[in-house]
């Protein structure tokens, strides 16, 4: 799978899994207050295997064979046949199947996705005999709260719908995934996750889905003066917040696509000094294109302008920019500060200028 292992000073596995802390075991699991059996019984039928398959015809023999090419988990979220999963689970799919423990398989189709947040929705046309999972709000989570995950790690036949247990270790980990181009709100848990659980359900103690497990830190190798050593990260698992994923899923279900509000510019991160210098633009986001008729064009933004601040906050790259702008609703105005080195004809200015312009997020597409 494309996002299977990342190397970025740490190897990070995109997929999910199992285990729980000693404290949780002692204080919750072995008492009459343990909610996990009831949660599992009410939710497990709604969490399925999502398999990627490919069909090959052998021209010499005339045989048609279907092969598995990977997959993950998916969650039944709408009684019209819709399932929620990760985009990285389906991004290289030729054909898709929803599979159950008894061998039942349903042909599935990809409805839509948002690559930046790793969210995708698939659909089956047949009647599915389960209740859609209840959707909860991740904003109500607290660090230390009991959570569990349901999904199928490693082997769909041997380990179908494994229950994993842990606690919320951290919230709003927007910088945890270095491969993401946006600052996506992530929930950190202490679960030991495993391949195959991506796209499954992270559930709170009420049995409500509050996240989509999708990634873990594994560890990294390095060498020092004494030779090669291995440092292993343990119990660092992450899930996409449902407060992020659910509006995207709803838009995909209703419209077949998810479009973000924007103001009509394309940008590229550039390096540079902290402040403006006469011959050196500052570090920030250089505008490569301004769409005609968009809010950015109407505000006076130009190609080669360098965005340095959003609502007065210094931003050095697109990820930092999204931390602010992704929280601004469509139709709301905000301020962009730019460094300008070219005039309207593209000629270099004798003296660069800094200015603040007001733009509005719009549904351009």
N, C-alpha and C positions, 0 to 999 in steps of 0.2 A: 504494500500500500504506500502511496506517495509520501504521506506524512508519517510513515511508520516509525522512523528514528531520525531525529534531528541532531546535528552536531553543532553546538554553539557554546563552546566551553563546557557545556553539559550535553549529554545525550538525553533527549526527551521523547518518550514514547507516546504517540497519539493513539490512545485506546484505553479501556478502563477495567476495573476489577474488584478485589476482595479484602477482607481482614478488618479487625477492630481493636481498639486500644484496651489495655488492661483495666483502666478506670471504668470505661463503659461496660466491660464484661462484668465487673464486680457489682457495679451500682445499678445496672439496668437489666442486662440480659438474663441474669439468674433470679429475677424477682417476678412477682405477679403483675407488676406494672409494665412488663416488657411488651411494647406495642408491635414488635416486628412480625410475629406470626400473622396477626390480623392484617398488617400492611401487605405482607407478601400474598396472602390469600386473596385480597381484594384487587391487587394490581398486576400480579404476574401474568394473567391471561392477556393483558394489554401490551406486554413487552414481548417482542418477537425477534427472530433472526432475520436480518436483511442480507441476502446473498447476492453477490455479483456473479453472473454466469455469462458464458460465451458459447455460441453454437457454431460448430465447424462441420462442413460437408467435405467428405473425402471423394474426390472425383474418380479415383481408381476403383474404390469399392462400392461407392454409392451410399455409404453409411453417413448418417447425420448423428453427431455426438455433441453432448452438452457438457461443458467443464466449468467447475467453480473457479473463480478468479479472485476470491477474497470476500470481504463483507464486514458486517458489524451487527449492531442491534438497532431496533427502531421501536417507537412507542405510538400506540393507537391514540389519537388525540381528537378525532372528529368522526361521528357515526356515519358520515358520507364516504368513509373508506380512506381517510387521510392518516398518514403516519409521519412522525417527526424523527429526524435523524441528523447526523453530521454530514456536511458537504464532502468532507474528505473520504467518507465511506463510499459515496456514490460517484465521485468525480471521474473515475475511469471506467464507469459501468458500460457494458455493452447491453446486457439485459439484467433485470432485477427480479428477485423472487422474495416474497414474504414466506417464511417457513415456521411451522409449529413443531412441538416436540413429537407429535404422533406421525410426522412425515407429511402432513398436509402442506401443500405449497400453493401460493397464489401469485399469478403474474402481476408485477407492479410496474408502474411508470413514474418517472421523475417529473414532478409538477413544476418545481422551481427551486431556487437556492439563492443564498447570499454568501459568496465565497469569503468575504471579509470577516464574517462572524462565524463561519463554518456551520451554517444552518441549512438544512434542506428538507423538503417535504415530498413524500412519495404517496402514491394512491393505488388502491386495488378497486376493481369494479364489482367483485363478488361481495355478498353479505358476510360480515365478519362477526363471529359470535363472541363478543366481549364488550365490556363497557369502556368508553374512552376514559383515559386517566384524568383525574382531577388536577387542574392547573393551579398551582400556588404562586405566591409572590416571594421572590428571593429577597426583597427589601426588608422583609420581616425576620430574616434569619439573624441569629446571634452567634458569635464565636463560642464554641463549646457545646452547641446544640447537637443532639443526636440526629444523624442522617443515615440513610441507607441507599444502596444502588441495586438495581436489578438489570441484568443483561447477560449475554452469553459469551464468556471468555474462552479462548483457545479452541474448543472443540464443540460444535453445535449439537452433536449427538450425545456426547458424554457429559456436558456441563450446561445444558439448556437452562436458561433463567436462574443463574446463580445469584444469591443474595449476598451483598457485601455491606459491611457496617463500619461506621466511624463517627467522627465528630467534625463540625465545621472548624477548620484551623485558621481561616482568614477570609476576609471579604473584600470585594472590589479590587482584586489583583490585576489591574489593567496592564501591567507591564510583564506579566508572567510568561507570555508566549512571544518570543522574539521573532517568530515567523509571521505573525499577524501584522498587517499594514495599518490596522486601526487599534485604538485603545479599547479592547473589549472587556467588559466587566466579567471577571471569573470568580468562582467560589473555590477556595482551597479546602481540601479535606485530608484526613490522615489515612485514607483507604489505600491499600496496595492494589493497584489496578492492573488489568491484564488485557492482552490483545483480544479483540472481539467485543468488548463492552462499549466501545464508542457508539454513540447514538442511543444508548439506553436511558434509563430514568434515574435521576437523583431525587430522592423523596425525603420530605420532612417527617416528623413524628405523627403527623395527621394523615400521612399517606398521600400528600399532594406533591406533584412534580414541581421541583424548584430549580432544576438544572439538568444539563445534558453532559454526562461525563465524556471527556474527549482527550485528555492528555495527562501524562505524568512525567516527572523528572526521574531519570534512572541513575545517572552518575557520570563521571568522566575520568579519563586516564591522563596522567601527567608524569613527567620525569623531573626529579630533583637531583641534588648532588649524590644521593645514596642509590640512585637507580629508579627503575619504574615502580610506581605505586598506583593503587586504585582507590579512589574515593567514591563511596556509594551514597547517594541521596536516598533516604527512606521515607515513606509515608508522605510524599508530596504529590498529591493528585489534584486535578482541576476539572471543573465543570463550567459550562457556559450558563450564565444566569438566565432564568426564565423571563425575567423582566426585560432582557435583551432579546431572547429568542422568540417569545410568544407573539409580540407585535409583528415580527417578520413572518412567522408562520401564518398568522391570520391574513396578512396581505397576500401571501403566496396562494393561500386557499381561495381567497375571493377574487384575486386578479391574475393569478398565474405568474406573478413577478413581484419582486420587492424593489421599489425605487426610493432612494433617500432624497430628502429635500436638499437642494444645493443652490449655489448662486452663479454657476456657469463659468468656472475657470478650471483649467488643468494645471497642476503644479508639479515641481520636482524639488526634492531636498537638495540644498547646496551647502557646501562648507564655506566658512569665511570668518572674519573677526567678530567679536561680540558686538561692537558698535560700527556704525557706518564710517568708512574711510573713503577719501576722494576716489581712489582707483580700485577699491576692493569692497564689493557689496557684502553686507553682513550675513552671517549664517542664518538660514531660514528656508523659505519655500519660494522658489522662482516660478513665476507664472509663465507657462508655455503657450497657453491658448486662452482666449476670452471669447465665449460664445455670444454671437450677436443676439441682442434682445434680452439677454439674461440680466439678472440683478447686478452682477459684477460689472458688466458693460455699462449699464445705466448709471452705476455709481462712479464710473470713471477709471476703473482698473485697466491696465494695459499689459501687453506682453512684455516680459523682462522685469516688471515690478517684483520686488522681493517682500513677501509677507513676513513680518517680524513679531507682530502682536495681535492678539484677539481679545477684544474687550479689555485692553490695557495689560494683558498678561503676556509676557515674553514666551514665544514658541520657537523652537529650533528645528522642528521637523514635522512631518505630516501626522505622526502618531500623537505628538503633544497637541497639535491642532485639533485632532478628533476628540481628545479628552474634553474639550470645551464645546466644540461645535455640535457634536452628536447629542448633546443635552438641550440644544436649542430647537424648539418646535418650528415647523413650517409656518411661514408668515410673520415670524418675529425678526425684527431688525437687530443687528449687532454691528460692532465696530471692527474694522480691519486696518491695522497700521502697516504701511508699506514704506520701503526705501526705493526711490525712483532715480535711475541713472540715465534714462533715455527720454528724449522729447517725443512728441506725437509722430514724428517722421522717422523715429528709430535712431536719430543722431544722439551722440553722447552729450549730456549736459555739462556745462562748464563746472557746475557745482551740484552734486546730487542733493535731492530734497527728501525729507520725511513728511508724510501726510497721513491723516486718519480719515477713512471713508466709511460710510454707512451702507451696509448691504442687507439684503433680506433673503432668507432661505425660501426657495420655491420648489414646487414639484414640476421640474422642467420636462422630464420624460413623459 
